Amino acid sequence: MDVSTNNSQGESVEESFQKTIDVKKVLESKLGRRAKYVPAFLVSWLRRIVHEDEVNDFLWKHRHQFGTEWLKECVKYLDMQVTIEGKENLPDKSDGKLYTFVSNHPLGGEDGVCLGAIIGDHYDGRFRYLVNDLLLFLPGLRPVCIGINKTGKQSRNFPAMVEAGFQSDNHMLMFPAGLNSRMINGRIHDLPWKKTFISKSVEYHRDVVPIYFSGRNSNRFYRIARWQKRLGLKVNIAMLFLVDEMYRNVHKKFRIVIGKPIPWQTFDKSKTPKEWALFVENKVYEQAGPASLRGE
């Protein structure tokens, strides 16, 4: 694919299509020399399951867009039919305060993209995600991300990265479960929320805004996650299927419920940070109403 453009002198310049996502290079970045032992058929399968061609096509077409603008294009591309309740609960962008936005994580892709588009649009791009460092391979997303790899060498830098995010003048958007939701006792629910967002919100005097996001992945995804847990696998096999799950969710309807900000002073010594994290997690699901109890 070639794209013709004009430079400042009016000359024709051909801009050649370039791959942004290359499974083989990602494997090399993660496995180093061991990547050469990955069978060719497995690399081909991975390329299909992560929709390498489709993703690269989108990234190329929107290569000049970044941050909030890029996230909005993602929402359009995925044709997300979104209904927002409680948008009036988003604090005014001119109130001089910084906030921590926390949400359940049912999908692992579209939910993060959509919430980033909403928060970024409301606050003129002044927000940051804490995300898996694999997402830093997406140039349009990189400017609003703080990458995390809890299982690799970068894990020892995790506290410093979180600290940098909360010390900044950006709002924080977090999925405290860390991983996307699983099938638990017959319904879609997050894994227990981590306490980091509580302790840091208190330390930096940030009120917490709870957000519920509806949606689910396929039964295949939950089966894979269940077997991964039963087998005690440390590698997150289920995560490999998240891009494929995203494409399965194209054109679907989603419901977002934004709750009222919870003052940081609420999180006092009457509960531990872990107990307060559970308190906010429960509030997120409660504000969604009966739908969340049915696992929708």
N, C-alpha and C positions, 0 to 999 in steps of 0.2 A: 504494500500500500504506500503510495507516495502522495504527499500533500504539497501543492505549490503555494508559495507565499511570496510577498515582495519585501525586499529590504528597504532601508531608508533612501537608497539611491534609485529605487524603482526597478532594480534588477530582479529577475525571477530566481527564486531559491527553492530547491526541492528538499522537503523535509521527509526523510525516510522513516517508515514505521519501525518502532523499536519495542521490543518486549520489555514490560516492566516486571511481570511475574514470570519467573523461569523456575519451575520445580527443581530442576537439576541444580541450579545455583543456590536455591534455598537449602537443599539437602547438604550441599557443600559448606554453606555457612553454619549449619547446625552440627554436622557430623565430621567436618574436616576431611582428613584423608580416608576415613572409613566410608565416605560417600561413594567411592568407586566400587564398593562391594555390593551396592544396592542393585539388584537385577534390573535390566532394561525394561522387562515387562511390567515391573512394579512402578518404575518411573512413568511409563505410559499410562498405567491405571491411575496414578496420582494426578497426572495432568488432566485426565477426564473428570475425576471426582472433584477437582477444584476448579473445573471449567476454565482452564488456563486461557484458551482462545477467546472465550466470551469476555472474561474479565479484562484481558489485555486490550481487547477492542474498545471496551468502555473507557479504560484508563487512557488510551491514546486519544480518543475523541475529546476527552475532558482534561487533557494534560496541562492546560493553562489555567485550570481552576483549582483553588485550594481552600481548606478550612470549611467554613459554613457554606460558601457557594458550592463547593464540591459535594458536600453532604446533601444539599437540596437536590442536586442533580441525581444523586443516588436514589433518593426517595422517588423521584419521577421515573427513573429507569426501572425500579422495582414495582412501579405502579401501586404503591402502598395507599390503600383507602383508609385514611386515618380520621378518627373522631376524637376530639380533645375535650375533656370535661375538667372544669376547674382552672382554666387558663388564667382567670382573674387572680388566682393564688400565686402566680409568678410575681415575685417582688419587683417593684419599680427599678429600672436599671439606673436611675439617678439618685437612689436613696443613700449612696455612699457606702453600702455594706457589701460584704462578700458572703457567698452561700455555698453550701455543699448539697448538691442534688443527688439523691440516691434512688435507685429503682431496682425492682426485680429484673431478672434477665432470662426471659422465657425462650428467646430465639438464638442469641449468640451472634447476631449480625445486624438484621434489620432494626431491632430495637435500639441498638447503640447508634446506628446511623440516623434514625428518625429523631431520637431525643437530642442528639447533637445538633441536628438541623433546627429544632425548635428552640433549644437553649441558645445556640449560637446566633440565631436570628433575633431573639429577644434582647440579647446582651451584646450585640454588635461584635460577635466573635470572641468575646472575653470569657472563654472557658477552656478547661483542659480535661482530657480523659486520662484515667489510669488504665492502660490496655496491655494485652499480651504483645510482646515486642515483634511478633510476626506481622502485626498490622502496620509496622513502620515501613514495610515494603510497599505500602500504598502512598505514593507521593502526595496525593491530595489530602490525605488524612494526617500525615506526619506533623504539620504545623500545630495541630491541636492535641497532640498526644504526648504522654509521658510513658515510655515503653517499659514493660515489666516482663522479666523472664524468671519466675520464681524457682525454676528447676535447673537453671544453668548458672554460669559464672556471674551473670548479672544480678543474681539473687542477693548477693552481699551488698549491692548498691541500692536495693529496694527501699530501705528506710530513708536514705538520702534523697531519692527521687520523690518519695511521698512528701518529705519535708520541703523540698523545693517547690512542689506544686502548691502546698498550703501557704507557703511564705509569699507566693506570687500575688499579683493583683488580679488574678483570674478566678472565676467561679470554678468549682470542681464538680465534675459529673462522674459518679462512681456506681459500680455494680458490686456491692459488698460481698456477694456470694463468691466472687472470683470467677467461677465457671457458670455456664448457663444452666437453666433449670433441668431437673431430672424428673422422671416419673416416680413419685414417692407415695406409697399407699394408694395407688390408683388415681392420683391427680398430679398435675404438673405444678411443681413447687421448687423454689430455690433450695440449694444446699444452705446450711446455716451461715448467716452473715458474719463476716469478720468485724472485729471491733474498731479497726483503724479509723474509720470515718467518725466514730464517736470521740475518741481520744483527741484526734487532730482538730475536729470542729470545736471542741471545748478549748483546746490550747490556743487556737487562733480566733476564737469568738465568732464562729460562723454558724448561723442558724441553719438547720437541716430541712430541706424540702423533700418530702416523700412522694414518690411517683409510682403508679401502677401501670404496667404495660401488659396488654392481653396477648394471647398467641401461644402457639405450640409448634413443635417440630413433628416429624413423622414417627410412627411407632418403630420403624427401623432404627432411628437414632437412639431411642430410649432402650431398645434391646441391646444395641452395641454398648451403650454406657453401662447397662446392668451387667453384661458379661465381662466388661473391662474391670468392673469393681470386684466381681466374684473371683476372677482370675488373679486379682492383685497386681494388675499391670500398672507400672509407673508411667508409661507413655500414654498420653491422652489420645487414644485411638479415635474416640468419638469426635474430637475436635476436627479431624481430617474431613469429616462429612458436613461441616457447618456451611461451607459455600454451596454445596449441593442442596442442603436444606433451604438455604436462602433462595435459590432458584425455584424450589418447590413451592415457596410461599409467595411468589410473584402474583400480583393482582388481588391478594387477599385483604380482608378488612381487619383493622386493629383499633383497639380502644385504649386511650390513655386517660388516666385520672390523676390530676395534680392536686395534692393535698396542701393544706395551709402550712406555712413554715413553722417548725418547732424551735423555739428559742434555745440557744445553746445552754442557757442556765438551767434548762429542764434536766440535763444529764448530770445530776448531782451525785453525792456519795451514797444515796439511798439504794442504789443499784451499782453493780460493777459495770464497766464499759461493755462487757460481753452481754450482760442482761439488758442494758439499754439498746444494744444493737438488735437483740431479739424483739424488744419493745417496738422499735421503728419498723422492723421487718413485718411484724404482726399488723401494725397500723397500715402499711402499704397494702396488704392483702385485704384487710377489713374495709378500707375505703373503696375497694373495687366492688364491694357488694357480693350478692349470691353467686355471681358468675365465677369469681375466684374460688369459691368453695366447690364448684363443680369442675375445677381444673381448666377453665376456659381462658 
